[in-house]
Amino acid sequence: MNHLKLLVGKRNEFGRGSMKRLRASGRVPAVVYGHSGTTPLQIEEKELKNLLKQKGHSAALVDVDIDGETTLLSDIADIQRDPISDKFLHIDFHEVLQTERMTTAVPLEFFGESVGVKTNGGVLDVARHEVTVRCFPVDLPPMIRIDIGGLDIGDIIHLSDLPIPSSVELIGDHSMPVVSCKSVAAEAEKAAEAKEGIGQPGAQAVKTEADKPESAKSAKG
């Protein structure tokens, strides 16, 4: 389990105006919720950036140190950013207990070179970049590594094929595809059909009055 530490402070001001002033001062509003209740927080932006740099693309738990008085083991539940400036707007932490199972997302890491891509001119189609798991905090894997070296054209790796430790429960439909290797020609044909509307719902021809048989026209008139 990847374990990180973050120093935060309690937040006593609320409302849009106070949030704007907080961000302007280089701090980010946050909240941690869970067994200990809901605690509004403020985080120095540089501390948050350092935390996310350490975390990288792996799953990790965070010791949220509140003013040096209380430490809550937490999972990062949500990070809100401004769609234009990409600056941090708000962070949600979810408190977890060592004695209880937690549910969270774990990223997938693909390694190896697909034989279908390397030798047979295929293309790799990645359907999922992360999966949801349930486990005790101590068993949380930082990521799940998937060997795609043996993947040939037409091959599919499903959720049920992932190398999941016995202490970790995979959540979701196990028949769902994670990654596959497809032929370039098949993908091109599929794209062309989609563009032209061939075989798509609602793509049926609409008959006009001129298309109707003469008998039908006569009966109507």
Order of alpha helices (4+ residues) and beta strands (2+ residues): beta-alpha-beta-beta-alpha-beta-beta-beta-beta-alpha-beta-beta-beta-beta-beta-beta-alpha-alpha
